[in-house]
Amino acid sequence: MMKNMVIYLLAVNFITFLLYGDDKSRARRHAWRIPEKVLMGAAVIGGSIGALLGMSIFHHKTRKPKFYIGIPLIMLIEFGLAAWVWYTGGHF
């Protein structure tokens, strides 16, 4: 179970990072853009680290409060959930 979760998180963060890079490239070429809800959604499903890295490395979406506040907030929530699952075994 834990191995599957690690694989999932690595994959979703890698894909999210690529999405941010691709969207930045599209912005420079004035091409069709990846919707913001897709970029945020990728962070919400576990890709917040990839989103934050993508924002930082590609200098993308760094001026939008929705992103520079939202992505770190999503990451804190995800880390909190991960800590809860780790320490409680996911039991209520």
PyMOL commands that set and color helices and strands:
alter all, ss='L'
color gray80, all
select helices_A, chain A and resi 2-28+36-58+65-68+70-88
alter helices_A, ss='H'
color red, helices_A
deselect
rebuild
show_as cartoon
